[in-house]
């Protein structure tokens, strides 16, 4: 449990979220401050819930990846070294282990029709071996 709390704080630090008035905010140069989540959500949510909230991913995607996260390898990209395996809190991409396909959080954000997301999941599941 303590490890999960550490990962949550590392996630908050990575995205430079500011804490005030019982909530966490994103405040970037030349843009308005906006609410990411309140303390109550931060306390009860798991790491996937927080990561997907920061990346503005819907609950259907949260639920799918909660159930299937062991089928994915968290990655981030280094321009010199390429894709690197990282802890989930530091992920920017998820690699589907069986297919080798890499999903970018921005790509997942762009899927706004539920049936399109279901089709993607089915396509990935076709690669999976029991």
N, C-alpha and C positions, 0 to 999 in steps of 0.2 A: 504493500500500500504506500509506503514511504517513497519507494522508487517511482510510483506513478505520480506522486506530488512533485518530485524533482523534475520529471519529464514535462509536466504541465508548466512549471516555472521556466524551464529551458525554452519551451515553445513561446511563452510570453516574451522572454528576452529576445529570441530570434526575430520576432515581429515588432520589437520595440513598443509593445503595448504599455500604455500609461494607466496607472490605477488611481482613480479618484471617485469619490461619492459612491462607493460600493459597486464600482463597475470598471471595466477595462476598455480603453479607447485606443484607436489608431490615430496618430497625429503625425502626418507627413508634411514636409515642407511644401508650401504653396497649395495646400488643400485644407479643407475644414476637418476638424476633429469629428470622428464618428464612433458611435458605440459599437463594440464588437460583441461583448457579453457582460452580463451582470455577475456579481459574486456568487449568487445562488446557482446560476448555470455553471460557472467555473468549478464550484465545489462538487456538484452532482454529476457532471458530464465526465465521460472517459476521454482519453487522449484523442481518439478518432472524432468524437463529437466536437471537441475544441478545434482540432486541425481543420475539420470540414466546415465549421462555422467561420473561421478566419478566411478560408478559401471560398466562402459563399456557396457551399454545396448543399443540396436539398436533403431532406430527411430520408427519402428513398435511397439515396446514395450512401448516406450514413449507415442505414440499416443493412444494406447489402454488404458494405465493406466490414462492418462489425462482424457479420456472420462468416465472412470469407477472407479476412485479413491474412490468415496463414497461407493463402494461395498466392500472396503478393510479397514482393521484396521492395522495401522502401529505398528510394534512390534520390540523389541530387546530382546536378551536373556541374562539373568543373571543366572550364574551357581547355585546360592543359591535359587533364587526366581522363576526361570523358565522364561517363556515369559511374558514380560511387555508391556503394551500399552504405546506408546511414541508419541511425535509430529512427523510429517512426516520427518522433517529434520534429526531426530535421528534414523530413521527406518533402520533396517537390514533385516527385513522380512515383508511380507504383508500377512495378514490373510484374506482369502475370507470369508466374514461374513456368507453367506448362507450355505456354505459347511463345514466351519471350517478348510479347508485345508490351510496350511501355505507355502508360497512361499519364498524361500531364494533368495536373489539377485544373489548369486553364481549359483544357479540352473537355474535362468532365463538367466544368462550369457551363460550357457552350451547349451541352445537351439539355434542352429545356422541355422536351416532349418525353413523357414517361415511357411510352412504348419504344422510343428510340434507345433509351437506357436499357430497357429489358432486352432488346435485340442485341445490344452490345454484350450484355451479361451472358446471353445464350451463346453468342459467337465464341466468347472466351471459354465457356464451359465445354464447348465441343472439343477443345484441346485437352481437357483434363482426363487423366487416367486414374482409375481407382487403385 
